Structures are given as C-alpha cells and as structure tokens.
C-alpha cells in the first residue's frame, strides 16, 4: 500500500502544481475548455493517462465547457506521491493546458 503524505509534504508538493488545490483528502483542479467537444476530448485524454498509470481521478463535466479533476488514493485513504505524479502528468496534457 502507498504511504500517506503528511500535511507539510502535501503543501510542498502542491506548491509545485500551479492550478491544483487541496480539498480534504483530495487535490483538485478546475479546467475551462473552449467548448463542450473540447471538454469531452480532455476527459478522454485524462482517461488514457489514468489507465496507463492505473490511477483514476474523479472527473466531473459541468456547465458546457468545464471539468473538475479530483485525485486521491482511495486504497490508501488519502494523498500519496502517486496522486501528485498523476496530477503532474495531467498538467502536461495539451487538452488540459488549452483554455
């Protein structure tokens, strides 16, 4: 099982992620896409990375062009290094970068 991070470790790692914030035992990023089709394309891009990493975020599509990505390690019961690794990988996706 992955090792849970202490609060200070979480804060340090969040400092390296520009658009993420902590929400309880999750890190969260809101993304605004140019339109609905771009939002769905972003969901598909996130899904591909998540499958490859075998680490799956919660994805909420809302409005006509907005996403909320929420990452936590459900099996560990909180935040681990794997969550921050996934967030960093998601940040590199062109579909997430466009606004």
C-alpha positions in Angstrom: 0.0 0.0 0.0 1.2 3.5 -0.8 2.4 5.7 2.1 0.2 8.6 3.0 1.8 12.0 2.9 2.0 14.3 5.9 0.4 17.7 5.7 3.7 19.5 5.2 4.6 17.1 2.4 1.3 17.8 0.7 1.7 21.5 1.0 5.2 21.3 -0.5 4.0 19.2 -3.4 1.0 21.5 -4.0 3.5 24.4 -4.3 4.9 22.7 -7.5 1.4 22.3 -9.1 0.2 25.7 -10.3 -3.5 25.0 -10.7 -4.3 22.5 -8.1 -5.6 23.0 -4.6 -6.4 20.7 -1.6 -9.9 19.8 -0.8 -9.8 17.5 2.2 -8.1 14.2 1.2 -8.1 15.2 -2.5 -6.2 17.5 -4.7 -8.5 19.3 -7.2 -8.1 21.2 -10.5 -10.8 23.1 -12.3 -10.3 23.3 -16.1 -12.3 25.5 -18.5 -12.2 24.3 -22.1 -13.2 26.2 -25.3 -16.4 24.3 -25.8 -18.2 21.0 -24.9 -16.3 19.0 -27.5 -13.0 20.2 -26.1 -14.2 19.2 -22.6 -15.0 15.7 -23.7 -11.7 15.4 -25.6 -10.0 16.4 -22.3 -11.9 13.7 -20.5 -10.7 11.1 -23.0 -7.1 12.4 -22.7 -7.3 12.2 -18.9 -8.8 8.7 -19.1 -5.9 7.5 -21.3 -3.3 8.7 -18.8 -5.2 7.4 -15.9 -5.5 3.9 -17.4 -1.8 3.9 -18.2 -1.0 4.9 -14.6 -3.6 2.6 -13.1 -4.6 5.6 -11.0 -8.0 7.1 -11.7 -9.2 10.6 -10.8 -12.8 11.6 -10.3 -13.9 13.6 -13.4 -16.9 16.0 -13.3 -18.1 17.6 -16.5 -20.3 20.6 -15.7 -21.6 23.6 -17.5 -20.9 23.2 -21.2 -17.2 23.5 -21.0 -15.9 22.9 -17.5 -14.1 20.0 -15.8 -13.2 19.3 -12.3 -10.4 16.7 -11.7 -10.2 15.3 -8.2 -7.3 13.0 -7.3 -6.8 10.9 -4.2 -5.6 7.4 -3.4 -8.7 5.6 -2.3 -7.0 2.4 -1.3 -4.5 4.3 0.9 -7.2 6.5 2.4 -5.7 9.9 1.4 -2.9 11.6 -0.5 0.2 9.8 -1.7 3.1 10.6 -4.0 1.1 8.8 -6.8 -1.6 11.5 -6.7 0.9 14.2 -7.3 2.7 12.2 -10.0 -0.7 11.8 -11.8 -1.6 15.5 -11.4 1.8 16.5 -12.9 1.2 14.1 -15.9 -2.3 15.5 -16.4 -1.0 19.1 -16.4 1.2 18.2 -19.4 -1.8 17.2 -21.5 -2.5 19.7 -24.3 -6.2 19.2 -23.8 -5.8 20.4 -20.2 -3.5 23.2 -21.0 -5.8 24.9 -23.5 -8.2 27.4 -22.1 
